[in-house]
């Protein structure tokens, strides 16, 4: 898999994912907060399958 998520995009995804999971774990929001696993995973991996059909890449290519 080639990376298609840039560094700023990755940081935003990781932070948003952690916030959502944290809010769900503390009961501030419902179990739907665990959907934060998706942006967290795509941020850690650096690859987003939703970008493929649109040809989007937020990372610099060499």
PDB file with one MODEL, atoms N, CA, C and O in Angstrom:
MODEL        1
ATOM      1  N   UNK A   1       0.829  -1.181   0.000  1.00  0.00           N
ATOM      2  CA  UNK A   1       0.000   0.000   0.000  1.00  0.00           C
ATOM      3  C   UNK A   1       0.874   1.245   0.000  1.00  0.00           C
ATOM      4  O   UNK A   1       1.784   1.387   0.817  1.00  0.00           O
ATOM      5  N   UNK A   2       0.586   2.118  -0.908  1.00  0.00           N
ATOM      6  CA  UNK A   2       1.268   3.404  -0.907  1.00  0.00           C
ATOM      7  C   UNK A   2       0.522   4.345   0.017  1.00  0.00           C
ATOM      8  O   UNK A   2      -0.705   4.296   0.103  1.00  0.00           O
ATOM      9  N   UNK A   3       1.247   5.191   0.698  1.00  0.00           N
ATOM     10  CA  UNK A   3       0.602   6.147   1.584  1.00  0.00           C
ATOM     11  C   UNK A   3      -0.106   7.218   0.764  1.00  0.00           C
ATOM     12  O   UNK A   3       0.416   7.680  -0.251  1.00  0.00           O
ATOM     13  N   UNK A   4      -1.295   7.608   1.209  1.00  0.00           N
ATOM     14  CA  UNK A   4      -2.003   8.681   0.551  1.00  0.00           C
ATOM     15  C   UNK A   4      -2.498   9.723   1.551  1.00  0.00           C
ATOM     16  O   UNK A   4      -3.295  10.594   1.203  1.00  0.00           O
ATOM     17  N   UNK A   5      -2.020   9.631   2.799  1.00  0.00           N
ATOM     18  CA  UNK A   5      -2.402  10.572   3.847  1.00  0.00           C
ATOM     19  C   UNK A   5      -1.146  11.301   4.303  1.00  0.00           C
ATOM     20  O   UNK A   5      -0.182  10.675   4.745  1.00  0.00           O
ATOM     21  N   UNK A   6      -1.158  12.632   4.194  1.00  0.00           N
ATOM     22  CA  UNK A   6      -0.009  13.446   4.559  1.00  0.00           C
ATOM     23  C   UNK A   6       0.145  13.617   6.062  1.00  0.00           C
ATOM     24  O   UNK A   6      -0.699  13.165   6.837  1.00  0.00           O
ATOM     25  N   UNK A   7       1.217  14.268   6.467  1.00  0.00           N
ATOM     26  CA  UNK A   7       1.551  14.370   7.884  1.00  0.00           C
ATOM     27  C   UNK A   7       0.543  15.204   8.673  1.00  0.00           C
ATOM     28  O   UNK A   7       0.185  14.825   9.789  1.00  0.00           O
ATOM     29  N   UNK A   8       0.080  16.317   8.131  1.00  0.00           N
ATOM     30  CA  UNK A   8      -0.912  17.133   8.842  1.00  0.00           C
ATOM     31  C   UNK A   8      -2.236  16.375   8.925  1.00  0.00           C
ATOM     32  O   UNK A   8      -2.885  16.356   9.971  1.00  0.00           O
ATOM     33  N   UNK A   9      -2.623  15.764   7.836  1.00  0.00           N
ATOM     34  CA  UNK A   9      -3.846  14.966   7.795  1.00  0.00           C
ATOM     35  C   UNK A   9      -3.767  13.821   8.795  1.00  0.00           C
ATOM     36  O   UNK A   9      -4.743  13.532   9.488  1.00  0.00           O
ATOM     37  N   UNK A  10      -2.633  13.182   8.873  1.00  0.00           N
ATOM     38  CA  UNK A  10      -2.442  12.072   9.819  1.00  0.00           C
ATOM     39  C   UNK A  10      -2.588  12.553  11.252  1.00  0.00           C
ATOM     40  O   UNK A  10      -3.254  11.908  12.062  1.00  0.00           O
ATOM     41  N   UNK A  11      -1.967  13.685  11.569  1.00  0.00           N
ATOM     42  CA  UNK A  11      -2.028  14.214  12.936  1.00  0.00           C
ATOM     43  C   UNK A  11      -3.466  14.554  13.326  1.00  0.00           C
ATOM     44  O   UNK A  11      -3.894  14.260  14.442  1.00  0.00           O
ATOM     45  N   UNK A  12      -4.202  15.166  12.417  1.00  0.00           N
ATOM     46  CA  UNK A  12      -5.595  15.515  12.692  1.00  0.00           C
ATOM     47  C   UNK A  12      -6.429  14.255  12.902  1.00  0.00           C
ATOM     48  O   UNK A  12      -7.263  14.204  13.805  1.00  0.00           O
ATOM     49  N   UNK A  13      -6.207  13.246  12.076  1.00  0.00           N
ATOM     50  CA  UNK A  13      -6.954  11.991  12.211  1.00  0.00           C
ATOM     51  C   UNK A  13      -6.652  11.307  13.543  1.00  0.00           C
ATOM     52  O   UNK A  13      -7.565  10.820  14.209  1.00  0.00           O
ATOM     53  N   UNK A  14      -5.395  11.266  13.930  1.00  0.00           N
ATOM     54  CA  UNK A  14      -5.005  10.610  15.181  1.00  0.00           C
ATOM     55  C   UNK A  14      -5.612  11.340  16.375  1.00  0.00           C
ATOM     56  O   UNK A  14      -6.168  10.709  17.274  1.00  0.00           O
ATOM     57  N   UNK A  15      -5.508  12.661  16.385  1.00  0.00           N
ATOM     58  CA  UNK A  15      -6.054  13.444  17.494  1.00  0.00           C
ATOM     59  C   UNK A  15      -7.574  13.291  17.570  1.00  0.00           C
ATOM     60  O   UNK A  15      -8.125  13.074  18.649  1.00  0.00           O
ATOM     61  N   UNK A  16      -8.247  13.406  16.429  1.00  0.00           N
ATOM     62  CA  UNK A  16      -9.710  13.272  16.410  1.00  0.00           C
ATOM     63  C   UNK A  16     -10.141  11.882  16.863  1.00  0.00           C
ATOM     64  O   UNK A  16     -11.104  11.740  17.617  1.00  0.00           O
ATOM     65  N   UNK A  17      -9.429  10.863  16.404  1.00  0.00           N
ATOM     66  CA  UNK A  17      -9.756   9.500  16.804  1.00  0.00           C
ATOM     67  C   UNK A  17      -9.594   9.282  18.295  1.00  0.00           C
ATOM     68  O   UNK A  17     -10.450   8.672  18.934  1.00  0.00           O
ATOM     69  N   UNK A  18      -8.500   9.779  18.849  1.00  0.00           N
ATOM     70  CA  UNK A  18      -8.266   9.629  20.281  1.00  0.00           C
ATOM     71  C   UNK A  18      -9.310  10.378  21.105  1.00  0.00           C
ATOM     72  O   UNK A  18      -9.763   9.884  22.138  1.00  0.00           O
ATOM     73  N   UNK A  19      -9.690  11.568  20.647  1.00  0.00           N
ATOM     74  CA  UNK A  19     -10.714  12.340  21.356  1.00  0.00           C
ATOM     75  C   UNK A  19     -12.050  11.599  21.340  1.00  0.00           C
ATOM     76  O   UNK A  19     -12.708  11.479  22.373  1.00  0.00           O
ATOM     77  N   UNK A  20     -12.448  11.102  20.168  1.00  0.00           N
ATOM     78  CA  UNK A  20     -13.716  10.379  20.073  1.00  0.00           C
ATOM     79  C   UNK A  20     -13.728   9.132  20.950  1.00  0.00           C
ATOM     80  O   UNK A  20     -14.710   8.866  21.643  1.00  0.00           O
ATOM     81  N   UNK A  21     -12.653   8.378  20.920  1.00  0.00           N
ATOM     82  CA  UNK A  21     -12.571   7.162  21.733  1.00  0.00           C
ATOM     83  C   UNK A  21     -12.582   7.518  23.220  1.00  0.00           C
ATOM     84  O   UNK A  21     -13.242   6.854  24.019  1.00  0.00           O
ATOM     85  N   UNK A  22     -11.854   8.559  23.581  1.00  0.00           N
ATOM     86  CA  UNK A  22     -11.830   8.995  24.981  1.00  0.00           C
ATOM     87  C   UNK A  22     -13.196   9.445  25.471  1.00  0.00           C
ATOM     88  O   UNK A  22     -13.596   9.116  26.588  1.00  0.00           O
ATOM     89  N   UNK A  23     -13.913  10.195  24.643  1.00  0.00           N
ATOM     90  CA  UNK A  23     -15.257  10.639  25.022  1.00  0.00           C
ATOM     91  C   UNK A  23     -16.220   9.468  25.138  1.00  0.00           C
ATOM     92  O   UNK A  23     -17.076   9.458  26.022  1.00  0.00           O
ATOM     93  N   UNK A  24     -16.092   8.492  24.267  1.00  0.00           N
ATOM     94  CA  UNK A  24     -16.957   7.316  24.341  1.00  0.00           C
ATOM     95  C   UNK A  24     -16.623   6.479  25.574  1.00  0.00           C
ATOM     96  O   UNK A  24     -17.522   5.951  26.228  1.00  0.00           O
ATOM     97  N   UNK A  25     -15.347   6.357  25.890  1.00  0.00           N
ATOM     98  CA  UNK A  25     -14.928   5.551  27.034  1.00  0.00           C
ATOM     99  C   UNK A  25     -15.379   6.168  28.363  1.00  0.00           C
ATOM    100  O   UNK A  25     -15.662   5.447  29.320  1.00  0.00           O
ATOM    101  N   UNK A  26     -15.444   7.495  28.418  1.00  0.00           N
ATOM    102  CA  UNK A  26     -15.866   8.161  29.653  1.00  0.00           C
ATOM    103  C   UNK A  26     -17.373   8.365  29.722  1.00  0.00           C
ATOM    104  O   UNK A  26     -17.882   8.852  30.731  1.00  0.00           O
ATOM    105  N   UNK A  27     -18.087   8.005  28.677  1.00  0.00           N
ATOM    106  CA  UNK A  27     -19.533   8.112  28.687  1.00  0.00           C
ATOM    107  C   UNK A  27     -20.067   9.481  28.305  1.00  0.00           C
ATOM    108  O   UNK A  27     -21.267   9.724  28.429  1.00  0.00           O
ATOM    109  N   UNK A  28     -19.218  10.373  27.850  1.00  0.00           N
ATOM    110  CA  UNK A  28     -19.658  11.717  27.445  1.00  0.00           C
ATOM    111  C   UNK A  28     -20.508  11.659  26.182  1.00  0.00           C
ATOM    112  O   UNK A  28     -21.464  12.419  26.030  1.00  0.00           O
ATOM    113  N   UNK A  29     -20.155  10.761  25.290  1.00  0.00           N
ATOM    114  CA  UNK A  29     -20.961  10.522  24.092  1.00  0.00           C
ATOM    115  C   UNK A  29     -21.249   9.033  24.048  1.00  0.00           C
ATOM    116  O   UNK A  29     -20.617   8.259  24.766  1.00  0.00           O
ATOM    117  N   UNK A  30     -22.168   8.633  23.238  1.00  0.00           N
ATOM    118  CA  UNK A  30     -22.564   7.225  23.190  1.00  0.00           C
ATOM    119  C   UNK A  30     -21.499   6.329  22.582  1.00  0.00           C
ATOM    120  O   UNK A  30     -20.375   6.751  22.312  1.00  0.00           O
ATOM    121  N   UNK A  31     -21.885   5.094  22.378  1.00  0.00           N
ATOM    122  CA  UNK A  31     -20.969   4.103  21.826  1.00  0.00           C
ATOM    123  C   UNK A  31     -20.549   4.454  20.398  1.00  0.00           C
ATOM    124  O   UNK A  31     -19.555   3.927  19.898  1.00  0.00           O
ATOM    125  N   UNK A  32     -21.298   5.339  19.741  1.00  0.00           N
ATOM    126  CA  UNK A  32     -20.923   5.767  18.394  1.00  0.00           C
ATOM    127  C   UNK A  32     -19.573   6.473  18.399  1.00  0.00           C
ATOM    128  O   UNK A  32     -18.949   6.607  17.347  1.00  0.00           O
ATOM    129  N   UNK A  33     -19.118   6.918  19.537  1.00  0.00           N
ATOM    130  CA  UNK A  33     -17.814   7.557  19.641  1.00  0.00           C
ATOM    131  C   UNK A  33     -16.671   6.622  19.314  1.00  0.00           C
ATOM    132  O   UNK A  33     -15.575   7.061  18.968  1.00  0.00           O
ATOM    133  N   UNK A  34     -16.932   5.330  19.425  1.00  0.00           N
ATOM    134  CA  UNK A  34     -15.893   4.352  19.103  1.00  0.00           C
ATOM    135  C   UNK A  34     -15.613   4.284  17.607  1.00  0.00           C
ATOM    136  O   UNK A  34     -14.703   3.579  17.170  1.00  0.00           O
ATOM    137  N   UNK A  35     -16.399   5.017  16.823  1.00  0.00           N
ATOM    138  CA  UNK A  35     -16.099   5.130  15.398  1.00  0.00           C
ATOM    139  C   UNK A  35     -14.760   5.859  15.215  1.00  0.00           C
ATOM    140  O   UNK A  35     -14.199   5.868  14.120  1.00  0.00           O
ATOM    141  N   UNK A  36     -14.258   6.463  16.287  1.00  0.00           N
ATOM    142  CA  UNK A  36     -12.951   7.114  16.274  1.00  0.00           C
ATOM    143  C   UNK A  36     -11.819   6.148  15.970  1.00  0.00           C
ATOM    144  O   UNK A  36     -10.699   6.573  15.686  1.00  0.00           O
ATOM    145  N   UNK A  37     -12.100   4.859  16.026  1.00  0.00           N
ATOM    146  CA  UNK A  37     -11.097   3.856  15.673  1.00  0.00           C
ATOM    147  C   UNK A  37     -10.717   3.991  14.198  1.00  0.00           C
ATOM    148  O   UNK A  37      -9.569   3.745  13.828  1.00  0.00           O
ATOM    149  N   UNK A  38     -11.667   4.378  13.366  1.00  0.00           N
ATOM    150  CA  UNK A  38     -11.405   4.486  11.923  1.00  0.00           C
ATOM    151  C   UNK A  38     -10.405   5.596  11.617  1.00  0.00           C
ATOM    152  O   UNK A  38      -9.398   5.321  10.965  1.00  0.00           O
ATOM    153  N   UNK A  39     -10.634   6.853  12.059  1.00  0.00           N
ATOM    154  CA  UNK A  39      -9.613   7.865  11.769  1.00  0.00           C
ATOM    155  C   UNK A  39      -8.290   7.583  12.473  1.00  0.00           C
ATOM    156  O   UNK A  39      -7.226   7.912  11.949  1.00  0.00           O
ATOM    157  N   UNK A  40      -8.349   6.980  13.647  1.00  0.00           N
ATOM    158  CA  UNK A  40      -7.113   6.632  14.346  1.00  0.00           C
ATOM    159  C   UNK A  40      -6.309   5.623  13.536  1.00  0.00           C
ATOM    160  O   UNK A  40      -5.101   5.785  13.364  1.00  0.00           O
ATOM    161  N   UNK A  41      -6.967   4.591  13.043  1.00  0.00           N
ATOM    162  CA  UNK A  41      -6.273   3.559  12.263  1.00  0.00           C
ATOM    163  C   UNK A  41      -5.721   4.123  10.960  1.00  0.00           C
ATOM    164  O   UNK A  41      -4.574   3.851  10.604  1.00  0.00           O
ATOM    165  N   UNK A  42      -6.529   4.910  10.243  1.00  0.00           N
ATOM    166  CA  UNK A  42      -6.045   5.462   8.974  1.00  0.00           C
ATOM    167  C   UNK A  42      -4.918   6.455   9.205  1.00  0.00           C
ATOM    168  O   UNK A  42      -4.024   6.588   8.368  1.00  0.00           O
ATOM    169  N   UNK A  43      -4.953   7.150  10.329  1.00  0.00           N
ATOM    170  CA  UNK A  43      -3.864   8.070  10.651  1.00  0.00           C
ATOM    171  C   UNK A  43      -2.581   7.341  10.991  1.00  0.00           C
ATOM    172  O   UNK A  43      -1.497   7.764  10.588  1.00  0.00           O
ATOM    173  N   UNK A  44      -2.693   6.259  11.723  1.00  0.00           N
ATOM    174  CA  UNK A  44      -1.500   5.486  12.092  1.00  0.00           C
ATOM    175  C   UNK A  44      -0.906   4.750  10.900  1.00  0.00           C
ATOM    176  O   UNK A  44       0.314   4.658  10.764  1.00  0.00           O
ATOM    177  N   UNK A  45      -1.770   4.227  10.039  1.00  0.00           N
ATOM    178  CA  UNK A  45      -1.300   3.487   8.866  1.00  0.00           C
ATOM    179  C   UNK A  45      -0.804   4.431   7.774  1.00  0.00           C
ATOM    180  O   UNK A  45       0.157   4.130   7.066  1.00  0.00           O
ATOM    181  N   UNK A  46      -1.478   5.583   7.649  1.00  0.00           N
ATOM    182  CA  UNK A  46      -1.089   6.537   6.605  1.00  0.00           C
ATOM    183  C   UNK A  46      -1.748   6.268   5.268  1.00  0.00           C
ATOM    184  O   UNK A  46      -1.308   6.771   4.234  1.00  0.00           O
ATOM    185  N   UNK A  47      -2.807   5.470   5.294  1.00  0.00           N
ATOM    186  CA  UNK A  47      -3.499   5.094   4.060  1.00  0.00           C
ATOM    187  C   UNK A  47      -5.002   5.118   4.312  1.00  0.00           C
ATOM    188  O   UNK A  47      -5.486   4.519   5.272  1.00  0.00           O
ATOM    189  N   UNK A  48      -5.733   5.809   3.451  1.00  0.00           N
ATOM    190  CA  UNK A  48      -7.180   5.923   3.590  1.00  0.00           C
ATOM    191  C   UNK A  48      -7.853   5.329   2.352  1.00  0.00           C
ATOM    192  O   UNK A  48      -7.659   5.835   1.247  1.00  0.00           O
ATOM    193  N   UNK A  49      -8.641   4.262   2.521  1.00  0.00           N
ATOM    194  CA  UNK A  49      -9.298   3.646   1.372  1.00  0.00           C
ATOM    195  C   UNK A  49     -10.342   4.557   0.725  1.00  0.00           C
ATOM    196  O   UNK A  49     -10.636   4.397  -0.460  1.00  0.00           O
ATOM    197  N   UNK A  50     -10.901   5.495   1.461  1.00  0.00           N
ATOM    198  CA  UNK A  50     -11.894   6.412   0.896  1.00  0.00           C
ATOM    199  C   UNK A  50     -11.269   7.388  -0.099  1.00  0.00           C
ATOM    200  O   UNK A  50     -11.980   7.945  -0.935  1.00  0.00           O
ATOM    201  N   UNK A  51      -9.972   7.602  -0.026  1.00  0.00           N
ATOM    202  CA  UNK A  51      -9.297   8.507  -0.956  1.00  0.00           C
ATOM    203  C   UNK A  51      -9.073   7.860  -2.329  1.00  0.00           C
ATOM    204  O   UNK A  51      -8.916   8.568  -3.324  1.00  0.00           O
ATOM    205  N   UNK A  52      -9.058   6.528  -2.390  1.00  0.00           N
ATOM    206  CA  UNK A  52      -8.735   5.824  -3.634  1.00  0.00           C
ATOM    207  C   UNK A  52      -9.664   6.151  -4.803  1.00  0.00           C
ATOM    208  O   UNK A  52      -9.163   6.496  -5.873  1.00  0.00           O
ATOM    209  N   UNK A  53     -10.989   6.063  -4.657  1.00  0.00           N
ATOM    210  CA  UNK A  53     -11.849   6.310  -5.813  1.00  0.00           C
ATOM    211  C   UNK A  53     -11.747   7.737  -6.357  1.00  0.00           C
ATOM    212  O   UNK A  53     -12.020   7.983  -7.532  1.00  0.00           O
ATOM    213  N   UNK A  54     -11.359   8.656  -5.507  1.00  0.00           N
ATOM    214  CA  UNK A  54     -11.286  10.056  -5.901  1.00  0.00           C
ATOM    215  C   UNK A  54      -9.879  10.485  -6.317  1.00  0.00           C
ATOM    216  O   UNK A  54      -9.690  11.594  -6.816  1.00  0.00           O
ATOM    217  N   UNK A  55      -8.906   9.621  -6.114  1.00  0.00           N
ATOM    218  CA  UNK A  55      -7.533   9.934  -6.483  1.00  0.00           C
ATOM    219  C   UNK A  55      -6.900  11.005  -5.607  1.00  0.00           C
ATOM    220  O   UNK A  55      -6.004  11.723  -6.050  1.00  0.00           O
ATOM    221  N   UNK A  56      -7.359  11.115  -4.375  1.00  0.00           N
ATOM    222  CA  UNK A  56      -6.861  12.141  -3.465  1.00  0.00           C
ATOM    223  C   UNK A  56      -5.592  11.632  -2.780  1.00  0.00           C
ATOM    224  O   UNK A  56      -5.518  10.483  -2.344  1.00  0.00           O
ATOM    225  N   UNK A  57      -4.610  12.504  -2.698  1.00  0.00           N
ATOM    226  CA  UNK A  57      -3.391  12.243  -1.938  1.00  0.00           C
ATOM    227  C   UNK A  57      -3.020  13.528  -1.217  1.00  0.00           C
ATOM    228  O   UNK A  57      -2.842  14.569  -1.849  1.00  0.00           O
ATOM    229  N   UNK A  58      -2.904  13.459   0.105  1.00  0.00           N
ATOM    230  CA  UNK A  58      -2.519  14.646   0.867  1.00  0.00           C
ATOM    231  C   UNK A  58      -1.040  14.592   1.257  1.00  0.00           C
ATOM    232  O   UNK A  58      -0.538  15.490   1.933  1.00  0.00           O
ATOM    233  N   UNK A  59      -0.360  13.552   0.836  1.00  0.00           N
ATOM    234  CA  UNK A  59       1.063  13.440   1.141  1.00  0.00           C
ATOM    235  C   UNK A  59       1.877  13.846  -0.095  1.00  0.00           C
ATOM    236  O   UNK A  59       1.417  13.765  -1.234  1.00  0.00           O
ATOM    237  N   UNK A  60       3.075  14.275   0.180  1.00  0.00           N
ATOM    238  CA  UNK A  60       3.976  14.625  -0.915  1.00  0.00           C
ATOM    239  C   UNK A  60       4.529  13.364  -1.541  1.00  0.00           C
ATOM    240  O   UNK A  60       4.971  12.459  -0.833  1.00  0.00           O
ATOM    241  N   UNK A  61       4.510  13.293  -2.854  1.00  0.00           N
ATOM    242  CA  UNK A  61       5.055  12.137  -3.539  1.00  0.00           C
ATOM    243  C   UNK A  61       6.428  12.477  -4.101  1.00  0.00           C
ATOM    244  O   UNK A  61       6.699  13.617  -4.476  1.00  0.00           O
ATOM    245  N   UNK A  62       7.271  11.484  -4.150  1.00  0.00           N
ATOM    246  CA  UNK A  62       8.632  11.695  -4.648  1.00  0.00           C
ATOM    247  C   UNK A  62       8.732  11.252  -6.084  1.00  0.00           C
ATOM    248  O   UNK A  62       9.802  11.349  -6.686  1.00  0.00           O
TER     249      UNK A  62
ENDMDL
END
